[in-house]
Amino acid sequence: MRTHTYGERDYAFGQAMLTRRAVMHLTQVDLARFLAISRGAVLAWEAGSSYPKAEHLKAFIALCVERQVFAPGREAEEIRALWHAAHQKVLLDESWLSRLLSEPSPPIKGSAPGPSEQASARAKPVTGSAPSRRVDWDDALDSTFTVATSLNGQYWAAGGRCGEVRVWREGGQRLHLLWRAHTDTMLALAFSPDGTRLASGGEDGSLYVWKASDGTLLQRLQGHRGVVYGVVWSPDGTRLASGGGSRGSGEVVLWDARSGAHCGERMYTIASAPGSVLALDWSPRGELLVSGDSDGRLCWWDVQSGECLMQRQGHQGAIQSLRISPDGHRLASCGDEGTIQVWDLESGERLRRLRRDRPYERLNITGVKGLTQAEIASLRGLGAIEEETLPL
């Protein structure tokens, strides 16, 4: 990835990327999730301080074509101009561009079925003429934002931009069900511990519980004020926790997932302002819930009282995922800045900080001439090292 010092920022390119993202009504987090990169990378493009890799730029262009961002009749011209502006090391693949523009545009998304229609309808089983219909995973996962597997391995599920749920069986080898669950991008999926139910949440603010075997709608859980980013079942499957938020505020909601008169009722809402809650996990005994938000903060919650027991600033960017170990002793969190932090669950003490090698990891620049202090600082931030020299 080509980078620039502050004085060399490519503001024209950054504005071009920001404008097209805005036209698609995507946040930086949305685009980052779609391209499987960090939000920081999107931020750097739009700030004009770096350019995307060729594969990321192609995926971005394909998304723009699908959402009809480029001017009609001038798509090829604008795509070539964008590719040139991005200073790619390889030439634009004209055959790829031709295939991309020759594909028919997808129809404008309609509304998902209303609650009554969903409750009475079942997901469409996927069948085929061949006795052993296999799945093209590359096609299925092209627009996927969230995946889940049942604990017994019987079902795999994926959801993404179009609000569809896909469920596979046989270790992900056979597509079993396909249905439209949400009116907008789906961001969260989770199977119940026994594998019989599937919870889904998304940008439309809806949270649903489905029967995993046939896609029947079991519950519609109402109460979120904004986007639903995460959902997780309690270890015994009797409660459901969901995290989300809208601009300026986040929330964690606990739901009664037991069968009976109180099924689907909201137990209580925990405010977690100002960052939206993106990730959640339960302790093995179910008495503790940990959340991670868009500001990089971790919160430990007492499930019975809803009280925040402690907070830790875990990451410099948003926390995208977290997991508590099966023995309940440790917590791992993953953030936008590319690190994994390991914590003691009881004390909240940070135990380890893991990160993959940066571009100039362990490169010794001691004594290198011709570098400014700003360039040296940038290299050190990318992993380079300087050895201390002792005076003679």
Secondary structure, DSSP 4 states (H G I P E B T S, - for coil): --B--GGG--HHHHHHHHHHHHHTT--HHHHHHHHTS-HHHHHHHHTTSB---HHHHHHHHHHHHHTT-SPTT-HHHHHHHHHHHTT-SS---HHHHHHHHHSPPPPPP-PPPPHHHHHH--PEEP--SSSS----HHHHTTTEEEEEE-TTSS-EEEEETT-EEEEEETTTTEEEEEEE--SS-EEEEEE-TTSSEEEEEETTS-EEEEETTT--EEEEE---SSEEEEEEE-TTSSEEEEEEEETTEEEEEEEE-SSSTTTT-EEEEEE--SSPEEEEEE-TTSSEEEEEETTSEEEEEETTT--EEEEEE--SS-EEEEEE-TTSSEEEEEETTSEEEEEETTT--EEEEEEPPPTTTT-B-TT-SS--HHHHHHHHHTT-B-------
